[in-house]
Amino acid sequence: MDGLPDAVLANRSRLELAIAIDALLEELEKESQQRRAVVELKFFLGLTDEEAAGALDLTLQTLQREWYCARRWLFERLK
């Protein structure tokens, strides 16, 4: 790709990964907005289970179940 800075080319795979993750999250949101929110809070913001449950007004058990289901869903699609 002529004309692109080396730094852009070096980060191309990161950009592609970010785009792929965003597309997966869009797909997940169609199935469950709550599960997408759980992924965003836990994975991207690094909240604890307790913090994420409080932010989403969920019981700890429900948050943990949604996190498990969301991770399983994502891993299946990343195979």
MOPAC internal coordinates of N, CA, C and O (Angstrom, degrees):
PM7 1SCF
backbone

  N    0.0000 0     0.00 0     0.00 0    0    0    0
  C    1.4528 1     0.00 0     0.00 0    1    0    0
  C    1.5193 1   108.94 1     0.00 0    2    1    0
  O    1.2310 1   121.43 1   -89.59 1    3    2    1
  N    1.2653 1   114.87 1    90.41 1    3    2    1
  C    1.4528 1   120.46 1  -178.32 1    5    3    2
  C    1.5191 1   111.12 1   -65.14 1    6    5    3
  O    1.2310 1   121.15 1   -37.20 1    7    6    5
  N    1.3163 1   115.40 1   142.80 1    7    6    5
  C    1.4504 1   120.76 1   175.04 1    9    7    6
  C    1.5141 1   114.61 1    92.23 1   10    9    7
  O    1.2310 1   119.73 1   168.62 1   11   10    9
  N    1.3299 1   118.12 1   -11.38 1   11   10    9
  C    1.4588 1   119.82 1   178.93 1   13   11   10
  C    1.5206 1   109.72 1   -92.64 1   14   13   11
  O    1.2310 1   120.24 1   -42.31 1   15   14   13
  N    1.3234 1   117.15 1   137.69 1   15   14   13
  C    1.4625 1   119.98 1   178.72 1   17   15   14
  C    1.5290 1   111.00 1   -61.19 1   18   17   15
  O    1.2310 1   120.99 1   -31.31 1   19   18   17
  N    1.3330 1   115.72 1   148.69 1   19   18   17
  C    1.4619 1   120.66 1   179.96 1   21   19   18
  C    1.5244 1   112.18 1   -56.47 1   22   21   19
  O    1.2310 1   119.98 1   143.29 1   23   22   21
  N    1.3273 1   117.64 1   -36.71 1   23   22   21
  C    1.4682 1   121.00 1  -179.72 1   25   23   22
  C    1.5230 1   111.15 1   -62.09 1   26   25   23
  O    1.2310 1   120.45 1   142.12 1   27   26   25
  N    1.3183 1   116.74 1   -37.88 1   27   26   25
  C    1.4648 1   120.74 1   178.19 1   29   27   26
  C    1.5207 1   109.55 1   -66.79 1   30   29   27
  O    1.2310 1   120.58 1   135.34 1   31   30   29
  N    1.3129 1   116.50 1   -44.66 1   31   30   29
  C    1.4624 1   120.37 1   179.86 1   33   31   30
  C    1.5239 1   111.19 1   -63.81 1   34   33   31
  O    1.2310 1   119.92 1   141.05 1   35   34   33
  N    1.3225 1   117.75 1   -38.95 1   35   34   33
  C    1.4622 1   121.68 1   179.93 1   37   35   34
  C    1.5198 1   111.54 1   -65.33 1   38   37   35
  O    1.2310 1   120.28 1   148.46 1   39   38   37
  N    1.3193 1   117.07 1   -31.54 1   39   38   37
  C    1.4616 1   121.48 1  -178.81 1   41   39   38
  C    1.5187 1   112.87 1   -92.74 1   42   41   39
  O    1.2310 1   120.37 1  -175.32 1   43   42   41
  N    1.3170 1   116.89 1     4.68 1   43   42   41
  C    1.4614 1   120.37 1  -176.71 1   45   43   42
  C    1.5200 1   111.59 1   -57.27 1   46   45   43
  O    1.2310 1   120.11 1   135.50 1   47   46   45
  N    1.3228 1   117.39 1   -44.50 1   47   46   45
  C    1.4587 1   119.38 1  -178.85 1   49   47   46
  C    1.5247 1   111.13 1   -65.51 1   50   49   47
  O    1.2310 1   119.99 1   144.81 1   51   50   49
  N    1.3273 1   117.63 1   -35.19 1   51   50   49
  C    1.4681 1   120.26 1   175.96 1   53   51   50
  C    1.5191 1   110.63 1   -65.03 1   54   53   51
  O    1.2310 1   120.68 1   138.28 1   55   54   53
  N    1.3125 1   116.31 1   -41.72 1   55   54   53
  C    1.4571 1   120.69 1   178.64 1   57   55   54
  C    1.5190 1   110.49 1   -63.44 1   58   57   55
  O    1.2310 1   120.56 1   135.26 1   59   58   57
  N    1.3173 1   116.53 1   -44.74 1   59   58   57
  C    1.4652 1   120.24 1   178.72 1   61   59   58
  C    1.5245 1   110.87 1   -61.89 1   62   61   59
  O    1.2310 1   120.33 1   139.74 1   63   62   61
  N    1.3233 1   116.97 1   -40.26 1   63   62   61
  C    1.4602 1   120.95 1   177.78 1   65   63   62
  C    1.5244 1   110.65 1   -64.10 1   66   65   63
  O    1.2310 1   120.29 1   136.64 1   67   66   65
  N    1.3230 1   117.05 1   -43.36 1   67   66   65
  C    1.4649 1   121.11 1   179.06 1   69   67   66
  C    1.5230 1   111.05 1   -61.81 1   70   69   67
  O    1.2310 1   120.32 1   139.39 1   71   70   69
  N    1.3191 1   116.99 1   -40.61 1   71   70   69
  C    1.4680 1   121.31 1   178.37 1   73   71   70
  C    1.5221 1   110.06 1   -65.66 1   74   73   71
  O    1.2310 1   120.44 1   137.94 1   75   74   73
  N    1.3230 1   116.76 1   -42.06 1   75   74   73
  C    1.4658 1   120.82 1   179.23 1   77   75   74
  C    1.5238 1   111.07 1   -64.20 1   78   77   75
  O    1.2310 1   120.21 1   137.74 1   79   78   77
  N    1.3298 1   117.19 1   -42.26 1   79   78   77
  C    1.4652 1   120.83 1   178.91 1   81   79   78
  C    1.5151 1   110.32 1   -64.68 1   82   81   79
  O    1.2310 1   120.24 1   137.86 1   83   82   81
  N    1.3214 1   117.15 1   -42.14 1   83   82   81
  C    1.4620 1   120.36 1   178.33 1   85   83   82
  C    1.5249 1   110.99 1   -61.05 1   86   85   83
  O    1.2310 1   120.41 1   137.97 1   87   86   85
  N    1.3270 1   116.82 1   -42.03 1   87   86   85
  C    1.4666 1   120.51 1   178.50 1   89   87   86
  C    1.5240 1   110.73 1   -63.42 1   90   89   87
  O    1.2310 1   120.31 1   139.50 1   91   90   89
  N    1.3245 1   117.02 1   -40.50 1   91   90   89
  C    1.4637 1   120.36 1   177.64 1   93   91   90
  C    1.5228 1   111.29 1   -64.24 1   94   93   91
  O    1.2310 1   120.40 1   138.81 1   95   94   93
  N    1.3246 1   116.84 1   -41.19 1   95   94   93
  C    1.4596 1   119.56 1   179.11 1   97   95   94
  C    1.5243 1   111.55 1   -65.82 1   98   97   95
  O    1.2310 1   120.40 1   144.54 1   99   98   97
  N    1.3201 1   116.85 1   -35.46 1   99   98   97
  C    1.4727 1   120.40 1   175.50 1  101   99   98
  C    1.5312 1   109.90 1   -62.02 1  102  101   99
  O    1.2310 1   121.00 1   136.60 1  103  102  101
  N    1.3310 1   115.70 1   -43.40 1  103  102  101
  C    1.4658 1   121.03 1   179.04 1  105  103  102
  C    1.5326 1   110.52 1   -65.62 1  106  105  103
  O    1.2310 1   120.41 1   137.15 1  107  106  105
  N    1.3227 1   116.83 1   -42.85 1  107  106  105
  C    1.4620 1   121.07 1   178.13 1  109  107  106
  C    1.5201 1   110.82 1   -61.01 1  110  109  107
  O    1.2310 1   120.29 1   140.02 1  111  110  109
  N    1.3196 1   117.05 1   -39.98 1  111  110  109
  C    1.4605 1   121.20 1  -179.25 1  113  111  110
  C    1.5230 1   111.68 1   -61.85 1  114  113  111
  O    1.2310 1   120.07 1   147.25 1  115  114  113
  N    1.3281 1   117.47 1   -32.75 1  115  114  113
  C    1.4672 1   120.68 1   177.65 1  117  115  114
  C    1.5223 1   110.95 1   -64.30 1  118  117  115
  O    1.2310 1   120.62 1   148.12 1  119  118  117
  N    1.3328 1   116.41 1   -31.88 1  119  118  117
  C    1.4609 1   120.91 1   178.01 1  121  119  118
  C    1.5224 1   111.52 1   -84.49 1  122  121  119
  O    1.2310 1   120.67 1   140.51 1  123  122  121
  N    1.3350 1   116.33 1   -39.49 1  123  122  121
  C    1.4641 1   119.89 1  -176.74 1  125  123  122
  C    1.5235 1   110.36 1  -160.03 1  126  125  123
  O    1.2310 1   121.14 1   -70.98 1  127  126  125
  N    1.3206 1   115.43 1   109.02 1  127  126  125
  C    1.4620 1   120.01 1   176.96 1  129  127  126
  C    1.5244 1   110.40 1   -64.22 1  130  129  127
  O    1.2310 1   121.13 1   145.54 1  131  130  129
  N    1.3227 1   115.44 1   -34.46 1  131  130  129
  C    1.4597 1   120.28 1  -179.23 1  133  131  130
  C    1.5243 1   111.21 1   -64.82 1  134  133  131
  O    1.2310 1   120.24 1   138.34 1  135  134  133
  N    1.3300 1   117.14 1   -41.66 1  135  134  133
  C    1.4644 1   120.07 1   179.44 1  137  135  134
  C    1.5271 1   111.44 1   -66.26 1  138  137  135
  O    1.2310 1   120.61 1   141.98 1  139  138  137
  N    1.3189 1   116.44 1   -38.02 1  139  138  137
  C    1.4719 1   118.21 1   176.36 1  141  139  138
  C    1.5255 1   109.98 1   -62.31 1  142  141  139
  O    1.2310 1   120.79 1   136.17 1  143  142  141
  N    1.3215 1   116.10 1   -43.83 1  143  142  141
  C    1.4614 1   120.13 1   179.60 1  145  143  142
  C    1.5272 1   111.13 1   -61.18 1  146  145  143
  O    1.2310 1   120.56 1   140.46 1  147  146  145
  N    1.3189 1   116.54 1   -39.54 1  147  146  145
  C    1.4658 1   120.64 1   178.07 1  149  147  146
  C    1.5258 1   110.07 1   -61.91 1  150  149  147
  O    1.2310 1   120.14 1   134.63 1  151  150  149
  N    1.3278 1   117.33 1   -45.37 1  151  150  149
  C    1.4695 1   121.24 1   179.23 1  153  151  150
  C    1.5266 1   110.19 1   -60.59 1  154  153  151
  O    1.2310 1   120.43 1   134.84 1  155  154  153
  N    1.3129 1   116.77 1   -45.16 1  155  154  153
  C    1.4646 1   119.95 1  -178.77 1  157  155  154
  C    1.5302 1   111.41 1   -61.80 1  158  157  155
  O    1.2310 1   120.66 1   136.44 1  159  158  157
  N    1.3233 1   116.35 1   -43.56 1  159  158  157
  C    1.4630 1   119.56 1  -178.18 1  161  159  158
  C    1.5233 1   112.57 1   -70.88 1  162  161  159
  O    1.2310 1   120.82 1   137.28 1  163  162  161
  N    1.3222 1   116.04 1   -42.72 1  163  162  161
  C    1.4685 1   119.95 1  -176.64 1  165  163  162
  C    1.5231 1   111.83 1   -77.85 1  166  165  163
  O    1.2310 1   120.13 1   130.57 1  167  166  165
  N    1.3146 1   117.35 1   -49.43 1  167  166  165
  C    1.4607 1   121.01 1  -172.61 1  169  167  166
  C    1.5248 1   112.49 1   -81.68 1  170  169  167
  O    1.2310 1   120.76 1   129.14 1  171  170  169
  N    1.3203 1   116.15 1   -50.86 1  171  170  169
  C    1.4610 1   119.27 1  -174.01 1  173  171  170
  C    1.5275 1   113.68 1   -82.99 1  174  173  171
  O    1.2310 1   120.40 1   143.75 1  175  174  173
  N    1.3297 1   116.85 1   -36.25 1  175  174  173
  C    1.4636 1   119.35 1  -179.71 1  177  175  174
  C    1.5243 1   112.86 1   -96.57 1  178  177  175
  O    1.2310 1   120.25 1   165.89 1  179  178  177
  N    1.3257 1   117.12 1   -14.11 1  179  178  177
  C    1.4577 1   121.12 1   176.66 1  181  179  178
  C    1.5167 1   115.22 1    72.12 1  182  181  179
  O    1.2310 1   120.38 1  -155.02 1  183  182  181
  N    1.3333 1   116.88 1    24.98 1  183  182  181
  C    1.4588 1   119.20 1   179.38 1  185  183  182
  C    1.5249 1   110.57 1   -70.49 1  186  185  183
  O    1.2310 1   121.03 1   -28.37 1  187  186  185
  N    1.3138 1   115.63 1   151.63 1  187  186  185
  C    1.4617 1   120.75 1   173.55 1  189  187  186
  C    1.5247 1   108.53 1   -73.61 1  190  189  187
  O    1.2310 1   120.95 1   -10.91 1  191  190  189
  N    1.3225 1   115.78 1   169.09 1  191  190  189
  C    1.4645 1   119.40 1   176.58 1  193  191  190
  C    1.5234 1   110.53 1   -58.00 1  194  193  191
  O    1.2310 1   120.78 1   135.62 1  195  194  193
  N    1.3131 1   116.12 1   -44.38 1  195  194  193
  C    1.4628 1   120.56 1  -178.17 1  197  195  194
  C    1.5278 1   111.39 1   -63.89 1  198  197  195
  O    1.2310 1   120.50 1   136.90 1  199  198  197
  N    1.3253 1   116.66 1   -43.10 1  199  198  197
  C    1.4697 1   120.64 1   179.71 1  201  199  198
  C    1.5256 1   111.10 1   -64.90 1  202  201  199
  O    1.2310 1   120.45 1   135.68 1  203  202  201
  N    1.3241 1   116.74 1   -44.32 1  203  202  201
  C    1.4657 1   120.78 1  -179.49 1  205  203  202
  C    1.5201 1   110.72 1   -66.02 1  206  205  203
  O    1.2310 1   120.38 1   138.82 1  207  206  205
  N    1.3320 1   116.87 1   -41.18 1  207  206  205
  C    1.4667 1   120.35 1   178.32 1  209  207  206
  C    1.5241 1   110.14 1   -60.64 1  210  209  207
  O    1.2310 1   120.41 1   136.57 1  211  210  209
  N    1.3165 1   116.82 1   -43.43 1  211  210  209
  C    1.4596 1   120.64 1   178.50 1  213  211  210
  C    1.5168 1   112.31 1   -64.17 1  214  213  211
  O    1.2310 1   120.50 1   138.40 1  215  214  213
  N    1.3185 1   116.66 1   -41.60 1  215  214  213
  C    1.4640 1   120.98 1  -179.32 1  217  215  214
  C    1.5204 1   112.04 1   -64.80 1  218  217  215
  O    1.2310 1   120.61 1   147.38 1  219  218  217
  N    1.3308 1   116.44 1   -32.62 1  219  218  217
  C    1.4675 1   120.79 1  -178.13 1  221  219  218
  C    1.5272 1   112.60 1   -99.38 1  222  221  219
  O    1.2310 1   120.66 1  -177.68 1  223  222  221
  N    1.3218 1   116.35 1     2.32 1  223  222  221
  C    1.4643 1   122.20 1  -178.30 1  225  223  222
  C    1.5317 1   111.22 1    56.15 1  226  225  223
  O    1.2310 1   121.15 1  -132.11 1  227  226  225
  N    1.3375 1   115.40 1    47.89 1  227  226  225
  C    1.4594 1   122.52 1   178.23 1  229  227  226
  C    1.5170 1   109.13 1  -117.15 1  230  229  227
  O    1.2310 1   120.86 1   -23.11 1  231  230  229
  N    1.3253 1   115.96 1   156.89 1  231  230  229
  C    1.4543 1   118.47 1   170.31 1  233  231  230
  C    1.5225 1   107.65 1   -70.92 1  234  233  231
  O    1.2310 1   120.63 1   -21.40 1  235  234  233
  N    1.3080 1   116.41 1   158.60 1  235  234  233
  C    1.4607 1   120.83 1   178.85 1  237  235  234
  C    1.5258 1   110.52 1   -59.94 1  238  237  235
  O    1.2310 1   120.50 1   138.68 1  239  238  237
  N    1.3215 1   116.65 1   -41.32 1  239  238  237
  C    1.4668 1   120.78 1  -179.81 1  241  239  238
  C    1.5300 1   111.16 1   -63.11 1  242  241  239
  O    1.2310 1   119.93 1   137.80 1  243  242  241
  N    1.3184 1   117.74 1   -42.20 1  243  242  241
  C    1.4634 1   120.97 1   179.24 1  245  243  242
  C    1.5239 1   110.53 1   -65.48 1  246  245  243
  O    1.2310 1   120.49 1   136.26 1  247  246  245
  N    1.3266 1   116.66 1   -43.74 1  247  246  245
  C    1.4639 1   120.11 1   177.96 1  249  247  246
  C    1.5193 1   110.67 1   -58.94 1  250  249  247
  O    1.2310 1   119.84 1   134.65 1  251  250  249
  N    1.3083 1   117.91 1   -45.35 1  251  250  249
  C    1.4624 1   121.39 1  -178.56 1  253  251  250
  C    1.5293 1   111.42 1   -65.03 1  254  253  251
  O    1.2310 1   120.41 1   141.94 1  255  254  253
  N    1.3241 1   116.82 1   -38.06 1  255  254  253
  C    1.4681 1   120.44 1   177.06 1  257  255  254
  C    1.5273 1   110.61 1   -65.85 1  258  257  255
  O    1.2310 1   120.13 1   135.77 1  259  258  257
  N    1.3206 1   117.36 1   -44.23 1  259  258  257
  C    1.4642 1   121.31 1   179.58 1  261  259  258
  C    1.5302 1   111.09 1   -64.53 1  262  261  259
  O    1.2310 1   120.00 1   140.96 1  263  262  261
  N    1.3177 1   117.61 1   -39.04 1  263  262  261
  C    1.4655 1   122.67 1   178.21 1  265  263  262
  C    1.5256 1   109.74 1   -64.20 1  266  265  263
  O    1.2310 1   120.56 1   135.61 1  267  266  265
  N    1.3272 1   116.54 1   -44.39 1  267  266  265
  C    1.4661 1   120.91 1   177.87 1  269  267  266
  C    1.5311 1   110.62 1   -60.66 1  270  269  267
  O    1.2310 1   120.48 1   131.36 1  271  270  269
  N    1.3228 1   116.69 1   -48.64 1  271  270  269
  C    1.4699 1   120.92 1  -178.57 1  273  271  270
  C    1.5267 1   111.51 1   -64.08 1  274  273  271
  O    1.2310 1   120.06 1   139.26 1  275  274  273
  N    1.3116 1   117.49 1   -40.74 1  275  274  273
  C    1.4681 1   121.22 1   179.49 1  277  275  274
  C    1.5255 1   110.68 1   -64.88 1  278  277  275
  O    1.2310 1   120.17 1   136.45 1  279  278  277
  N    1.3268 1   117.27 1   -43.55 1  279  278  277
  C    1.4704 1   120.23 1   178.63 1  281  279  278
  C    1.5219 1   111.17 1   -63.90 1  282  281  279
  O    1.2310 1   120.62 1   136.81 1  283  282  281
  N    1.3173 1   116.43 1   -43.19 1  283  282  281
  C    1.4699 1   120.07 1   178.77 1  285  283  282
  C    1.5271 1   110.08 1   -60.71 1  286  285  283
  O    1.2310 1   120.29 1   135.82 1  287  286  285
  N    1.3224 1   117.05 1   -44.18 1  287  286  285
  C    1.4648 1   122.86 1   179.50 1  289  287  286
  C    1.5275 1   109.95 1   -60.43 1  290  289  287
  O    1.2310 1   120.21 1   132.90 1  291  290  289
  N    1.3298 1   117.20 1   -47.10 1  291  290  289
  C    1.4651 1   121.34 1  -179.40 1  293  291  290
  C    1.5237 1   111.93 1   -65.52 1  294  293  291
  O    1.2310 1   120.07 1   135.69 1  295  294  293
  N    1.3178 1   117.47 1   -44.31 1  295  294  293
  C    1.4671 1   120.55 1  -179.38 1  297  295  294
  C    1.5199 1   111.53 1   -62.15 1  298  297  295
  O    1.2310 1   120.43 1   142.04 1  299  298  297
  N    1.3299 1   116.79 1   -37.96 1  299  298  297
  C    1.4709 1   120.30 1   178.12 1  301  299  298
  C    1.5247 1   110.82 1   -60.48 1  302  301  299
  O    1.2310 1   120.38 1   142.11 1  303  302  301
  N    1.2979 1   116.89 1   -37.89 1  303  302  301
  C    1.4634 1   120.63 1  -177.45 1  305  303  302
  C    1.5255 1   112.82 1   -83.16 1  306  305  303
  O    1.2310 1   120.34 1   162.61 1  307  306  305
  N    1.3128 1   116.95 1   -17.39 1  307  306  305
  C    1.4622 1   120.69 1   179.69 1  309  307  306
  C    1.5287 1   113.12 1   -90.90 1  310  309  307
  O    1.2310 1   120.30 1   175.83 1  311  310  309
  N    1.3137 1   117.03 1    -4.17 1  311  310  309
  C    1.4740 1   120.51 1   180.00 1  313  311  310
  C    1.5037 1   111.69 1   -61.25 1  314  313  311
  O    1.2310 1   120.10 1   180.00 1  315  314  313

